[in-house]
Amino acid sequence: MLSSVERQVFDYIESKREPMIELLREMVRIDTQTPPGLNYDTFCELIADKYHTLGYETSIHEATEKYLKLSGKTHMGLEGPRSNLVARLKGKGKGPTLHASVHLDTAAIQEEGWTVDPLGGEVTETTPYKKSIHDKGGGYIWGRGVADDKGELAALTLAAEALSGLDIKLGGDLIITANCDEEIGGVAGLGYLIKEGIVKADIGLQIDGGLEGIGLAAMGRTRFQLTTHGVSYHGQVPILGVNAIEKMSKLNVALTDYWRNTLLKRKVPAPGIDLGEALREKGVTDLTAMLNIGTIHGGVQGATVPDHCVEEVLRGMVPGETYDQTYAEFKQVLDGVKAKDPALEYSLDVINYREGYVVPATDPYALDCQSIIGEAIGVKLPFTGTLASTDMNYQVVDGGMKCVSFGVGGSYHRGHKQDENASIDEIIECSKATALLIMRKLGTK
């Protein structure tokens, strides 16, 4: 049951809808799509000023060149500083330290197909698309990032403002980060902050995803760039050349066999964690290793034997699979083909990687968070998982903290697509859940 103070916090959040919307519109207008990932510094300065007024100690940390290289700077076409905001609020007691993380970058903006300005932050009373299950008539906001992940930052900031505005003192320390590059692996974002020891905490919240489930599990991934090398010659005398596309085709046959007949059998059960209806219809109920040949480029024209072919391959890693294991096994598949074809020459580069995680559905922290979120929004959300990867892996795997994820959006929000949108009521509900979790987990004085 909510206390009188907790009800005051919820009332405060409800009363600040319009300022929250204006802040979110201001954030949407700053283009932080990645790649290339420009304007991170401008965005961090905006949010740092906001948290400074709330009494937080704020600092902006730019990832070093080492982390830019590990991010795949050249492969990905990254530009601009990789800025990350850290806001700290010292607790008044001996409670744990809680880290609440959001990402400030967005998916790329498609050039065509939008019916609204993707950087406009337009507000409407309703939507022509599917509605949020949390829609109570509060309208929708539109633009790249409103659901992934700037709407979450708006919700988190409103929760922090409510605690500050009502002069609620927390027992433990609260660390809030707005980190970059989540959409491309997070290496120079939350990966940098945690691996360099800039952020250390006992428990975590990853405010990302949706408000239809509570995320506990995700896959890891390694992004490979594979190149085959041939010898150019006249296309009408190909027998005197070495066709790099043909050689890549041989490798792709082997990679497809490896995926279909080996990786799809590599599963990690996650009892009590739902991966979604679409995967269930395909017979996938466990976290399952995957592989995708995403791009392929080679040759200059039909009358010339191509001397190179380049493709990107994404290898989905089940929790427990390490990068070293994944790289060695992938290369073993390639070398198996090369052993049968002495004319096949290839090179293998790694763009970036991050490993997967599972927080068990029986974990006390996860169960407690589920109960608190349910109390805040009036709905008990199921535990969910994804075959994608998320920044939460840095909190769980590298930071050693128990963590859950939830956010704004879900099946309706069109994230990564044209006309991304978010229910304003859902942002408010996310803010309430976040505020209640912070109060309950850190304690109040």
N, C-alpha and C positions, 0 to 999 in steps of 0.2 A: 504494500500500500504506500502511495506517495505521501511524503511528509508535507507539512505546510510550506517549508522552504522550497522543496522540490516543485510544488505547485506554483509558487511564485516565479521560479525559474521558467517553467513552461509558459506562464502568462507573459513574462517578459519577452520570451522568444516570439510568441504570437504577436506582440505589440510592435515588433521591429521588422515586420515583413517588408515594408517599403524600403527602408535603408538597406536591408539585406539584398533586395533586388537591384538597387542602384549600385551596390558594391560588386555584385556579380556581373552586371552589365559592363562596369568599368574593367573587370578582369577579362571578360570575353573580347573586349575591344583591343586588348594587347595580344597580338598574334604570336602564339608560342607553339605552333605546329612543328613537329619534328618528324623527319629531317626538314630543314636544317637546324632548327632549334635556336632561333634568334629571339632577342628581347627577354631572355630569362632574367637578366640583371634589372631591367626596368620593372618587370613584374615583382621581383623580390623586394625592390625598394618600396613599391606600393604597399605590399602586405606587411613589410617590416614596420612601416610608419603606423599602420593600423594596430599592430600588436604592441608597439611601444606605448601608444596611448592607453592601452589596457593594462600597463604595468609589467609587461614581459621584458626580459633581457633579450635583445635580438642581435643576431649576427648573420652575415651573408658569407657563405663559403664557396669558393670556386674550385672545382675539381682540377687537379694537376694534369699536366700533359700525359703522365702515365695512364691516368684513367680515361683520357680522351683516346689514347691508342687502344686500350682494352675495350673501349666502346665500339671500335671499328670506325674511327673518325674518317679515314680516307674512303673506305668502302661505302659508308653511309652518307657521305657528303655533309658532314656536320660543320656548322659555322657558329661563331659567337662564344662567349664565355658560358661555362656550365655552372650557373649560379644556383645555390641552394640556400633557403632560409631556415634558420634554427631559432625558435622562440622558446625561452625557458621561464617558467614561473616557479619560484622556490616555495615549497610547502612549509607549513607551520608546525608540522609534527614529525613523526617517524614512519610515515607510511611508505609504500613502495614508490618507485619512479615509473610513470606511465608515459609511453611514447605514442602520440597520435600522428599518423603520417598521411599526407595527401600528395599528389603529384601535380605540378604546375604546367607540364607540357600537355599537348593534345595530339590526337591523330591528325594526319594530313587533311587538308581541305580540297575536295574535288573541285575541278574547274567548272564543271557543269552539273546541273540537276538540282540545285538549291532553289527553293521557292522563297527563301528569306536571305538576308545578308548574313553569311556565316560568322561575321565579326560584329554583328549589330546588337545582339541581345534583345531582340523584339519580344514583347509580351503580348499574349493573346488570351482571350477568355476560355477558349477551348482548343481542340486539336482535330485535324481531319484523319489522324492516324489512331492507333490503339491508345486507350487511356491508361493512366497509372491506376493501380488498385488503391492508391492512397488519395486519389483525386476527390476533393470535397467541394469543388467549384472554385478553387483559388486561382485557376489559370495555369498557363504554361509559358516558359521562357525558352527562346530559340537561339541556336548558334553553336559553333564548334567549342566543345568543352563544357557546356552547361550541365551535362550528365557525367562527363568523363574528362576532367575530374574537378573542374572549377566550381560546379554546384556543390560538391562535397566540401571544398575549401570554404565556400560561403556558409555552409551549414556549421562547420567546425568553428569558424570565426564568430558566428552568431552565438554559439554555445559559450565560447570563451567570453564574449561580451556580456552575456547574461550573468555569468558567474562574477565577473568584475563589477558590473553595474549594480548588483545586489550585495556587493562586498562580502562574498562568500569565500572564506579562507579554506584552502585545501590542506589536508594532512600531509600528503606526499607531494613529490615534485612532478610537474607536468612539463613535458617537452613536446612541442609542436613543430613539425617540419613540413615545408613545402619544397619538394625536391623535383629535379628535372629528369627528363629522358626515360621515364617509365615505359613509354610506348615502344622504345627501342632497346629495352633491357635494363635500364636503370643503373648501369655501371658507374656513370659519372654523377649520379644522383644519390639515391639512398644507399647504393653500394659503396660509394665513396664515403658518405657520412658515417656509416656503421663500421666498415672495414678499417677506417683510419681512427676509430675511437672517438670521433666528434660527438656521436650520439650513443649513449649507453642507458639501458633501461631494464626494468624487471619484467614488465608486461607491456603489451602493445595493442594498438588499434590501427588497422589499415582502412582508412575511410575511402573506399573505392569499390565499385561494383554496383549493387542495386539494393533495394529495400524489399526484395522478394525472398531473400535467403541470407544466411550468414556463412561466409566463406571460410572453410577450414583446410582446403587442400588445393594444390595446383601443381602442374607439371613444371619441370625445368626445360631448358632448350639450349641447343648449341646451333649457331648460325655459321655454316661453312660456305666458303667460296672455292669452288672446284674449277680448275683450268686444265684443259688438254692442249697439248702442243703438237702441231703437225709441220708439214713442209709444203709451202705453196708451189703450185705448178698450173699450167694451162688446164682449164676444166675439161678439155676434150682429150687430154692425155693424163687422166687422174692416176694411172698406174705408176707414173713417175713422181707422184707426190705422196704425202701422208695426210689424209683427211681428218682434221681434228674433230669435226662434228661426228664422223663415223666412230671415232674412238670414244667420244662422250656418250654416244648411243650405247656402246657396249657397257660402259660404266653404269648408265641409267637402267639397263636391263637388270644388272646385278643388284643395284640399289633398290629397285622395285621388288625384286625377289626377296631381298633382305627385309624390307618393310612388311610385305604381305605374309611371309612365311616364318619370320623370326620375331620381329618387333611386335606384331599384333598379338603374339602369344605371351608377351612379357607384360605382366599385370601386377599391380599392387592393390589389393582389396582395401576399401575404405568404408567399413561398416558404419551405417548411420549417416553417410554423406551422399547426397543425391547429385548426380552429374547431369541431370536434365532429361526431358522426354525425348529430344531428338536423338541423343546417343543411345537411350534405352531401345528406341525403335531399330537401331543398328546392332543391337545385342551387346552394347558396351556399357557395363555397369561398374567396372573397375578402372582405376587410373591405368592407362595403357600406352605403351611406347608407340610413337608415330614417326613418320618421315614425310616431308613434302619437298618435291623439286619445284622451286618457286619461280625461277627465271632461267632463261637460257639465251645466250647471244653468241654468234659466231659467223665468220665469213664476211666477204665484201660484195660478192656477186656470183651468179650461177656459173660464170665462165672461168672462175678461179678456185682452185682447191684451197679450202680454208686452212690457215696455219695455226689458228687458235679457236677455242670455244670456251666460254665462261658461263657458269651457272651458279646460282645460290641454292643451297639445300638447307632446310631447317629440320633438325632432329629433335623431336620431342622426347624428353627424358623423364622416366618415372621417378618419384621420390626414392632416394637411395642411390640412384645412378650418379656417379661423379663425372666431372668433365674429363678427367684423365682416362677413365674407362670408356667413355663415349668416343673420344678421339681415337683411341687405340683400336676399338672395334670397327669404327667407320673406315679407318685406313686399312684394316685387314681385308675388308670387302674389296676395296679398290686394288690392293696388291694382289688379291686372288685373280682378278681379271688381267692385270699386267703380267702375271706369271705365264699366262697362256698366249700373250701377244707381245713379243719383244719390241714391236714398233710403237707401243702405247706409252706415251710420256705424259705425266700429269703433275700438277702442283696443287697443294691443299693449304688454304689459309683459313684461319678462324676469325670471323668478324667479331662475335662476342658470345657470352654464355652466362647463364645463371641456373642454379640447381632447384629442384622441386622440394615440396614439403607436404607433410600431413600433420595436422593437429587432431588427435583422435576425438571422435564425437562423444567419448566418455570422459574427456578431460574436464576437471572441475572448473577451470577458468572458462572454457568454452560454454559449459552448461550454465554457469552463473551469468555470463554475458547474454546468452540466449534468453534467460529469464528476465534480466534487466531491460533488454531491448523490447521484449514482449510487453512488459509493464509500461514502457514509455509510449508505445504506438498502438497498444491494444490488440496486437496480433502476435502469436507465437510463430516465429519464422523457422523454417527447416534449415538444417545444416546442408551446405552445398559445396561442390568442388568444381574444378574446371580443368580441361585438357590444355588450356592456355597457361601462360606463366604470369606472375605478378610480382610487384615489389615486396610483398609480404615475405618472400623467401629470404630477403636480407635480414628481416627482423627475426625470423624463426631459425634459419640455418646459420647465419653469421652472427646475429645478435644474441641468440640463445634465449629469446623471450617467447612466452606463450602469447598468442595473438589470434585475433579474429578479424574478418573484414566484412564490411557492409557499406552501403553508400546511397547514391541517388540514381534511379534508373531501373533497368531490368528489361523485360521483354518488349516494352513500348518505346524506349527512348531513342532508338535509331543511332546509337553511338557508332562512330567510325563511318557512318553513312551520311548522305545528304539529309538536311532537315533534322539534325540532332536537336532534341528537346528534352525538357525536364519539367515535371509537375512542381509548381511552387509549393503546393501542400506537402509533397513528398520531401522537398528540401527542409521544410519546417519540421516534419516528423523525424528526419535524419538528425537535425539539430537537437531535438529533444532527447533522442536516444543517446546521442553523443554526450550531452551534458549530464544525463543521469548516470551513464557509465563512468564518467570522470568523477562525479561526486561519490558514487558508491564504491568504486575501486580505490580511490585515494583517501576517502573520508573527508569530513568537513569539520571545521573548528568554529 
